[in-house]
Amino acid sequence: MNEYMKVAKDLADANLINNNGGPFGAVVVKDGVIIGKGNNRVLVNHDATAHAEIIAIRDACKSLNSHDLSGCILYTTCYPCPMCLSAIIWSNIKKVYYGNTSKDAANIGFRDDDIYNFIQNSSNNTNVLDLENIDREETIKTFNDYNDKTDKTLY
């Protein structure tokens, strides 16, 4: 077994005992060194965003003192959910190794497919989420002001 995936699996296995959250673990590796670890902590943190990948990314960012994880690799025990995929992309991680599939997650009761279907169907399923655009004429002003800033930092 891959040494980094083994660490991620051990983190996931620990959740079977401690009940911190679902059976998920992840590690972030840079230059052959683990710089971030995470296990799912949704239940213990009372935080729906405390997925293993998010925790590992936060830990790696703290280790590097940077929001930019370019050059890092993520090892995770399951195909990342849409939230985690977004966080991976935002953090500039370009390579992910995963163990279980999203279908495997669905088979044990996780509902990632609801989100994938929602996104794929142009966000028209109000049973999942009702999205409505309001007050753009006001909120766009802040975006325009940001666009005009000369001292902004894009990330």
Solvent accessible surface area in square Angstrom, and as a share of the most:
residue,aa,sasa,rsa
1,M,151,0.67
2,N,75,0.38
3,E,119,0.53
4,Y,35,0.13
5,M,25,0.11
6,K,99,0.42
7,V,41,0.24
8,A,0,0.00
9,K,87,0.37
10,D,66,0.34
11,L,38,0.19
12,A,7,0.06
13,D,55,0.28
14,A,39,0.30
15,N,3,0.02
16,L,124,0.61
17,I,150,0.76
18,N,69,0.35
19,N,104,0.53
20,N,22,0.11
21,G,10,0.10
22,G,14,0.14
23,P,44,0.28
24,F,27,0.11
25,G,0,0.00
26,A,0,0.00
27,V,0,0.00
28,V,0,0.00
29,V,5,0.03
30,K,58,0.24
31,D,130,0.67
32,G,48,0.47
33,V,92,0.53
34,I,49,0.25
35,I,29,0.15
36,G,1,0.01
37,K,100,0.43
38,G,3,0.02
39,N,19,0.10
40,N,8,0.04
41,R,73,0.27
42,V,39,0.22
43,L,110,0.55
44,V,69,0.40
45,N,64,0.33
46,H,170,0.76
47,D,45,0.23
48,A,82,0.63
49,T,54,0.31
50,A,0,0.00
51,H,45,0.20
52,A,0,0.00
53,E,10,0.04
54,I,15,0.07
55,I,31,0.16
56,A,0,0.00
57,I,14,0.07
58,R,123,0.45
59,D,56,0.29
60,A,0,0.00
61,C,28,0.17
62,K,167,0.71
63,S,68,0.44
64,L,65,0.32
65,N,140,0.72
66,S,43,0.28
67,H,110,0.49
68,D,56,0.29
69,L,0,0.00
70,S,55,0.36
71,G,59,0.57
72,C,4,0.02
73,I,54,0.28
74,L,0,0.00
75,Y,15,0.06
76,T,0,0.00
77,T,11,0.06
78,C,6,0.04
79,Y,74,0.28
80,P,3,0.02
81,C,10,0.06
82,P,15,0.09
83,M,64,0.28
84,C,1,0.00
85,L,47,0.24
86,S,52,0.34
87,A,23,0.18
88,I,6,0.03
89,I,120,0.61
90,W,170,0.60
91,S,7,0.05
92,N,45,0.23
93,I,7,0.04
94,K,168,0.71
95,K,94,0.40
96,V,39,0.22
97,Y,97,0.37
98,Y,100,0.38
99,G,44,0.43
100,N,75,0.39
101,T,61,0.35
102,S,28,0.18
103,K,125,0.53
104,D,58,0.30
105,A,3,0.02
106,A,36,0.28
107,N,113,0.58
108,I,109,0.55
109,G,65,0.62
110,F,73,0.30
111,R,184,0.67
112,D,23,0.12
113,D,42,0.22
114,D,64,0.33
115,I,73,0.37
116,Y,54,0.21
117,N,77,0.40
118,F,17,0.07
119,I,107,0.55
120,Q,148,0.66
121,N,89,0.45
122,S,82,0.53
123,S,42,0.27
124,N,116,0.60
125,N,60,0.31
126,T,88,0.51
127,N,146,0.75
128,V,68,0.39
129,L,90,0.45
130,D,98,0.51
131,L,112,0.56
132,E,137,0.61
133,N,123,0.63
134,I,118,0.60
135,D,77,0.40
136,R,136,0.50
137,E,115,0.52
138,E,98,0.44
139,T,82,0.48
140,I,45,0.23
141,K,109,0.46
142,T,93,0.54
143,F,144,0.60
144,N,77,0.39
145,D,94,0.49
146,Y,86,0.33
147,N,104,0.53
148,D,106,0.55
149,K,94,0.40
150,T,141,0.82
151,D,109,0.56
152,K,63,0.27
153,T,104,0.61
154,L,136,0.68
155,Y,183,0.70
